[in-house]
Amino acid sequence: MTDWSAWRSSLRAALPPGLDLRDRQPADLPGLSLLYAETRADELAATAWPADRVAAFLHQQFQLQHAHYEAHYPGAQWWVLEDGDGLAGRIYLWRQGSDLRLMDIALAGRWRGDGHGGRLLRALLAQADRDAVDVSLHVEVGNPIGPFYERQGFARVEPRGPYWFMVRAPSTGRAAESATAARVS
């Protein structure tokens, strides 16, 4: 079982003033559904669907993702970020052996674009280096965040459906050395 206290402390130290990290509560789910929808609105803008259909679709997708994460990532950490205006983001992590899966990191629009997500990721990677664990994630093919992850030391290991499975090895940031061992689904 993973002791998450050092991970939590590392992330908290990277937070800007006004933002806090805490455990997810059941009452957070409606706000997390809205955050999910906010972070995917651009993807659905091209559909020309009516707003109510987009909202229903995104809510359904959130529920399916939530159920999948709950079923397939036992022992994961479900953290939310909040500010004075309410829910401001989420960070979901799962550890299996020497692999830390960054399941999701998402910030509300009011916190995007100022480097906050990058600082949180770098804090996470620094803790992974201290604990000597790989960090892996899935990123959609064509997602503009992919090159950012590569600049942080992640390497593309293999395509998995519509995603690239990416890995960053500890300290060196060279995922190729540990990609075989990190092929945890």
Rosetta silent file (secondary structure, phi, psi, omega in degrees, C-alpha in Angstrom):
SEQUENCE: MTDWSAWRSSLRAALPPGLDLRDRQPADLPGLSLLYAETRADELAATAWPADRVAAFLHQQFQLQHAHYEAHYPGAQWWVLEDGDGLAGRIYLWRQGSDLRLMDIALAGRWRGDGHGGRLLRALLAQADRDAVDVSLHVEVGNPIGPFYERQGFARVEPRGPYWFMVRAPSTGRAAESATAARVS
SCORE:     score description
SCORE:     0.000 S_00000001
   1 L     0.000  135.321 -176.432    0.000    0.000    0.000 S_00000001
   2 L   -81.956  134.683  170.536    1.340    3.406   -0.982 S_00000001
   3 L   -87.794  111.476 -173.547    1.958    6.125    1.572 S_00000001
   4 L   -90.053   -0.116 -173.523    0.634    9.160   -0.270 S_00000001
   5 H   -62.825  -40.622  179.586    1.645   11.792    2.296 S_00000001
   6 H   -66.864  -37.284  178.496    4.892   12.785    0.527 S_00000001
   7 H   -64.067  -45.793  179.346    3.056   13.005   -2.810 S_00000001
   8 H   -61.623  -44.434  179.930    0.381   15.211   -1.289 S_00000001
   9 H   -62.768  -41.625  178.985    2.991   17.437    0.369 S_00000001
  10 H   -62.063  -43.657  179.402    4.938   17.810   -2.886 S_00000001
  11 H   -67.955  -43.445  179.057    1.838   18.845   -4.788 S_00000001
  12 H   -58.918  -38.752 -179.718    0.679   21.205   -2.046 S_00000001
  13 H   -64.799  -23.789 -178.602    4.075   22.928   -2.070 S_00000001
  14 H   -90.813   -5.944 -176.964    3.630   23.648   -5.800 S_00000001
  15 L   -73.921  140.595  174.706    0.177   25.194   -5.439 S_00000001
  16 L   -74.233  161.161  175.933   -0.213   28.917   -5.984 S_00000001
  17 L   -56.009  139.236  178.718   -1.794   31.013   -3.226 S_00000001
  18 L    94.648   -5.601  179.967   -5.538   30.573   -3.151 S_00000001
  19 L  -119.275  136.516 -179.283   -5.550   26.964   -4.321 S_00000001
  20 E  -129.507  155.862 -179.938   -5.810   23.961   -1.990 S_00000001
  21 E  -115.826  132.708  177.627   -5.600   20.182   -2.439 S_00000001
  22 E  -150.403  169.197  176.746   -7.880   17.762   -0.616 S_00000001
  23 E   -67.487  144.728  175.226   -9.427   14.300   -0.932 S_00000001
  24 L   -69.294  142.304  176.597  -12.378   13.959   -3.261 S_00000001
  25 L  -118.208  156.286  177.427  -15.746   13.588   -1.551 S_00000001
  26 H   -54.151  -34.105 -179.672  -18.973   12.134   -2.991 S_00000001
  27 H   -67.596  -13.046  179.601  -20.461   15.637   -2.943 S_00000001
  28 H   -80.124  -16.203 -172.349  -17.743   16.729   -5.418 S_00000001
  29 H   -57.276  -43.631  177.152  -19.042   14.542   -8.256 S_00000001
  30 H   -59.914  -41.318  177.794  -21.454   17.105   -9.779 S_00000001
  31 H   -67.589  -36.163  177.269  -18.681   19.718   -9.834 S_00000001
  32 H   -67.897  -33.861  175.271  -16.219   17.219  -11.270 S_00000001
  33 H   -63.867  -41.197  177.110  -18.717   16.421  -14.006 S_00000001
  34 H   -65.739  -39.399  176.862  -18.856   20.132  -14.851 S_00000001
  35 H   -62.471  -44.758  177.183  -15.042   20.305  -14.842 S_00000001
  36 H   -55.782  -47.017 -179.308  -14.917   17.313  -17.182 S_00000001
  37 H   -63.529  -41.688 -179.410  -17.360   19.063  -19.509 S_00000001
  38 H   -61.743  -40.250 -176.874  -15.401   22.329  -19.372 S_00000001
  39 H   -76.952   -9.225 -179.425  -12.147   20.625  -20.318 S_00000001
  40 H  -118.541    6.422 -177.297  -13.764   18.886  -23.292 S_00000001
  41 H   -59.450  -40.985 -178.886  -16.004   21.638  -24.645 S_00000001
  42 H   -62.384  -35.864  179.887  -13.643   22.467  -27.519 S_00000001
  43 H   -61.327  -33.926 -175.062  -13.696   18.854  -28.708 S_00000001
  44 H   -97.337   -3.343 -179.364  -17.463   18.975  -29.121 S_00000001
  45 H   -60.901  -31.157 -177.607  -17.758   22.471  -30.573 S_00000001
  46 H   -77.880   -6.920 -175.556  -17.470   21.049  -34.085 S_00000001
  47 H   -77.634  -22.339 -175.291  -20.482   18.730  -33.656 S_00000001
  48 L    62.488   21.044  175.388  -23.122   21.460  -34.046 S_00000001
  49 L   -72.509  151.993  172.893  -25.165   19.601  -31.419 S_00000001
  50 L   -64.922  153.412 -175.432  -27.595   21.637  -29.350 S_00000001
  51 H   -56.193  -38.749 -178.686  -26.216   22.692  -25.958 S_00000001
  52 H   -67.827  -33.806  178.145  -28.486   20.329  -24.021 S_00000001
  53 H   -69.751  -41.868  177.049  -27.310   17.356  -26.091 S_00000001
  54 H   -59.903  -47.004 -178.808  -23.649   18.294  -25.551 S_00000001
  55 H   -60.689  -43.855  179.884  -24.252   18.646  -21.803 S_00000001
  56 H   -64.818  -42.691  179.655  -26.014   15.270  -21.605 S_00000001
  57 H   -62.347  -47.436 -178.656  -23.294   13.559  -23.638 S_00000001
  58 H   -65.989  -36.808  176.393  -20.485   15.003  -21.526 S_00000001
  59 H   -63.692  -43.115  178.247  -22.263   14.096  -18.293 S_00000001
  60 H   -62.323  -43.845  179.652  -22.684   10.526  -19.553 S_00000001
  61 H   -62.453  -39.925  176.803  -19.001   10.368  -20.563 S_00000001
  62 H   -61.362  -46.329 -179.506  -17.979   11.610  -17.125 S_00000001
  63 H   -60.914  -41.085  178.534  -20.106    8.948  -15.437 S_00000001
  64 H   -66.006  -43.173  178.043  -18.584    6.225  -17.624 S_00000001
  65 H   -62.409  -45.122 -179.529  -15.046    7.465  -16.959 S_00000001
  66 H   -59.129  -46.870  179.486  -15.748    7.674  -13.237 S_00000001
  67 H   -63.037  -40.673  179.005  -17.113    4.112  -13.153 S_00000001
  68 H   -63.189  -47.988 -179.985  -14.132    2.847  -15.172 S_00000001
  69 H   -60.224  -45.050 -179.674  -11.608    4.532  -12.878 S_00000001
  70 H   -61.426  -38.918 -176.601  -13.338    3.218   -9.752 S_00000001
  71 H   -77.154  -33.205 -170.007  -13.428   -0.340  -11.145 S_00000001
  72 H  -108.056   -4.920 -178.330   -9.917   -0.519  -12.603 S_00000001
  73 L  -128.363   66.613  179.868   -7.742    1.585  -10.298 S_00000001
  74 L   -63.486  139.734  179.140   -8.120    0.222   -6.747 S_00000001
  75 L    79.881    5.945  179.295   -6.261    2.254   -4.164 S_00000001
  76 L   -65.795  158.445  174.191   -5.996    5.311   -6.403 S_00000001
  77 E  -100.172  127.780 -178.186   -5.798    8.787   -4.956 S_00000001
  78 E  -115.594   96.272 -177.084   -8.639   11.061   -5.988 S_00000001
  79 E  -109.675  143.658  174.923   -7.662   14.618   -5.133 S_00000001
  80 E  -116.692  152.141  174.213   -9.505   17.807   -5.951 S_00000001
  81 E  -106.425  139.834  177.479   -8.216   21.337   -6.108 S_00000001
  82 E  -140.976  155.025  176.529  -10.378   24.125   -4.797 S_00000001
  83 E  -133.364 -169.865 -178.862  -10.274   27.870   -4.438 S_00000001
  84 L   -63.071  -18.608  178.916  -12.624   30.513   -3.054 S_00000001
  85 L   -94.971   -0.373  178.620  -14.936   29.977   -6.036 S_00000001
  86 E   115.697 -148.309 -177.292  -15.229   26.218   -5.497 S_00000001
  87 E   -62.019  130.067 -176.699  -13.847   23.263   -7.414 S_00000001
  88 E  -123.891   -4.570  179.073  -10.775   24.278   -9.424 S_00000001
  89 E   167.377 -178.473  177.083   -9.333   20.983  -10.650 S_00000001
  90 E  -149.232  149.291  173.707   -8.537   17.357  -10.045 S_00000001
  91 E  -134.789  120.185  179.185   -5.489   15.132   -9.814 S_00000001
  92 E  -117.009  126.257 -178.296   -5.954   11.375   -9.967 S_00000001
  93 E  -129.503  148.308  177.508   -3.005    9.073   -9.248 S_00000001
  94 E  -142.244  135.876 -179.770   -2.599    5.302   -9.032 S_00000001
  95 E  -117.938  131.233  172.883    0.455    3.333   -8.005 S_00000001
  96 E  -136.894  112.393 -178.285    1.244   -0.236   -8.956 S_00000001
  97 L    60.287 -125.791 -178.045    4.720   -1.467   -8.101 S_00000001
  98 L   -96.443   19.431  178.970    7.289    0.922   -9.527 S_00000001
  99 E  -117.275  127.413  171.518    4.764    2.686  -11.785 S_00000001
 100 E  -106.471  118.734  179.304    2.824    5.787  -10.833 S_00000001
 101 E   -93.182  120.772  170.287   -0.038    6.377  -13.240 S_00000001
 102 E   -85.100   95.507 -176.625   -1.066    9.972  -13.734 S_00000001
 103 E   -71.588  -40.214  179.476   -4.670    9.163  -14.545 S_00000001
 104 E  -164.464  143.055  167.588   -5.740   12.772  -14.848 S_00000001
 105 E  -138.404  120.392 -176.763   -4.710   16.290  -14.090 S_00000001
 106 E  -142.667  137.954  178.172   -7.258   18.940  -15.018 S_00000001
 107 E  -120.730  144.815  173.682   -7.686   22.564  -14.060 S_00000001
 108 L   -64.082  154.385 -175.814  -10.701   24.825  -14.369 S_00000001
 109 H   -51.594  -36.416 -177.874  -10.348   27.524  -16.998 S_00000001
 110 H   -67.455  -13.654  179.448   -9.640   30.251  -14.454 S_00000001
 111 H  -110.706    1.075 -179.360   -6.455   28.380  -13.453 S_00000001
 112 L   -90.349  152.779  172.082   -5.231   27.414  -16.956 S_00000001
 113 L    90.728   -1.560  179.953   -2.629   29.215  -19.000 S_00000001
 114 L  -114.151   12.851  177.530   -0.436   30.523  -16.175 S_00000001
 115 L    85.769    4.635 -178.110    1.812   27.476  -15.738 S_00000001
 116 H   -64.803  -42.873  179.049    0.030   26.052  -12.687 S_00000001
 117 H   -62.600  -41.277  177.840   -0.505   22.639  -14.292 S_00000001
 118 H   -63.079  -40.222  178.005    3.133   22.475  -15.345 S_00000001
 119 H   -64.986  -40.439  177.584    4.301   23.293  -11.822 S_00000001
 120 H   -63.832  -43.072  179.141    2.061   20.564  -10.411 S_00000001
 121 H   -63.059  -44.807 -179.487    3.392   18.061  -12.945 S_00000001
 122 H   -64.153  -35.371  175.438    7.013   18.994  -12.202 S_00000001
 123 H   -64.770  -41.083  177.679    6.352   18.601   -8.448 S_00000001
 124 H   -62.785  -44.700 -179.671    4.883   15.181   -9.135 S_00000001
 125 H   -66.256  -36.476  177.404    7.899   14.207  -11.265 S_00000001
 126 H   -64.207  -39.626  177.623   10.329   15.418   -8.596 S_00000001
 127 H   -67.961  -37.712  176.667    8.596   13.211   -6.030 S_00000001
 128 H   -61.852  -39.650  176.165    8.718   10.302   -8.491 S_00000001
 129 H   -61.833  -44.941  179.736   12.463   10.860   -8.800 S_00000001
 130 H   -61.786  -37.104 -179.474   12.834   10.828   -5.005 S_00000001
 131 H   -90.291   -1.732  178.956   10.821    7.590   -4.795 S_00000001
 132 L    56.564   49.612  176.958   12.540    6.110   -7.890 S_00000001
 133 L  -122.545  149.111  172.254    9.296    5.300   -9.708 S_00000001
 134 E   -71.037  153.603  169.766    8.260    5.621  -13.324 S_00000001
 135 E  -118.868  128.475  179.437    5.380    7.943  -14.156 S_00000001
 136 E  -125.114  159.311  178.571    3.059    6.821  -16.926 S_00000001
 137 E  -160.570  167.877  171.984    0.026    8.309  -18.572 S_00000001
 138 E  -115.453  135.329  176.492   -2.222    8.101  -21.591 S_00000001
 139 E  -132.429  135.437 -179.521   -2.633   11.090  -23.891 S_00000001
 140 E   -59.374  137.813  174.866   -4.962   11.264  -26.861 S_00000001
 141 L   -57.020  130.433  179.418   -3.257   11.079  -30.224 S_00000001
 142 L    86.400   -5.164  178.142   -3.120   14.626  -31.550 S_00000001
 143 L   -67.714  129.610 -177.295   -3.706   16.269  -28.175 S_00000001
 144 L   -63.904  -10.768  177.811   -1.605   19.439  -28.109 S_00000001
 145 L   -78.179  -17.215 -178.247   -0.359   18.574  -24.594 S_00000001
 146 H   -51.561  -51.235  178.973    1.639   15.614  -25.970 S_00000001
 147 H   -61.813  -31.644  175.489    4.754   17.643  -26.873 S_00000001
 148 H   -61.847  -45.777  178.772    4.692   19.258  -23.414 S_00000001
 149 H   -61.065  -40.268  178.809    4.834   15.808  -21.815 S_00000001
 150 H   -62.697  -38.238  177.358    7.722   14.887  -24.109 S_00000001
 151 H   -66.037  -22.461  177.794    9.609   18.026  -22.989 S_00000001
 152 L   -87.575    3.388  176.398    9.129   16.806  -19.404 S_00000001
 153 L   103.563    0.569  177.407   10.907   13.543  -20.255 S_00000001
 154 L   -75.970  144.830  175.727    7.989   11.301  -21.228 S_00000001
 155 E  -121.649  145.015  175.311    8.492    8.998  -24.194 S_00000001
 156 E   -72.903  124.813 -179.124    5.829    7.402  -26.345 S_00000001
 157 E   -96.779  -50.190 -179.428    5.857    3.688  -25.636 S_00000001
 158 E  -165.106  153.142  173.261    2.966    2.385  -27.713 S_00000001
 159 E   -76.599  142.255  175.616   -0.419    3.365  -29.113 S_00000001
 160 E  -134.269   96.428 -176.349   -3.391    2.089  -27.130 S_00000001
 161 L    61.297 -128.860 -178.494   -6.586    2.734  -29.020 S_00000001
 162 L   -84.808   11.492 -174.527   -6.951    6.496  -29.446 S_00000001
 163 E  -120.225  155.987  163.770   -4.150    7.167  -26.921 S_00000001
 164 E   -97.106  131.152  170.484   -0.407    7.148  -26.691 S_00000001
 165 E   -87.720  122.928 -175.683    0.889    5.334  -23.626 S_00000001
 166 E  -123.178  147.530 -177.869    3.797    7.439  -22.358 S_00000001
 167 E  -137.043  143.078  171.459    6.361    6.782  -19.642 S_00000001
 168 E  -125.335  122.137  178.010    8.967    8.850  -17.830 S_00000001
 169 L   -77.431  155.235  179.874   11.647    6.999  -15.901 S_00000001
 170 L   -65.868  150.846  175.949   12.848    8.428  -12.580 S_00000001
 171 L    61.886  -58.750 -174.917   15.692   10.942  -12.439 S_00000001
 172 L   -75.744  -29.375 -175.448   16.867   10.511  -16.004 S_00000001
 173 L    74.220    4.374 -179.616   13.472   11.197  -17.570 S_00000001
 174 L   -94.876  103.033 -175.928   14.382    8.637  -20.238 S_00000001
 175 H   -71.345  -24.358 -174.936   11.389    6.333  -20.485 S_00000001
 176 H   -59.375  -31.873 -178.592   12.955    4.020  -23.039 S_00000001
 177 H   -66.870  -28.057 -175.756   15.091    2.355  -20.350 S_00000001
 178 L  -120.329   10.029 -174.704   12.073    1.254  -18.361 S_00000001
 179 L   -60.644  -39.225 -178.993    9.342    1.102  -20.993 S_00000001
 180 L   -62.550  -45.663 -178.974    9.205   -2.682  -21.048 S_00000001
 181 L   -69.807  -23.607 -174.564    8.759   -2.907  -17.277 S_00000001
 182 L   -92.958    7.808 -177.201    6.216   -0.082  -17.267 S_00000001
 183 L   -77.108   57.753  176.213    3.749   -1.603  -19.700 S_00000001
 184 L   -89.593  127.539 -177.419    1.082   -1.725  -17.038 S_00000001
 185 L   -76.672    0.000    0.000   -2.345   -1.231  -18.559 S_00000001
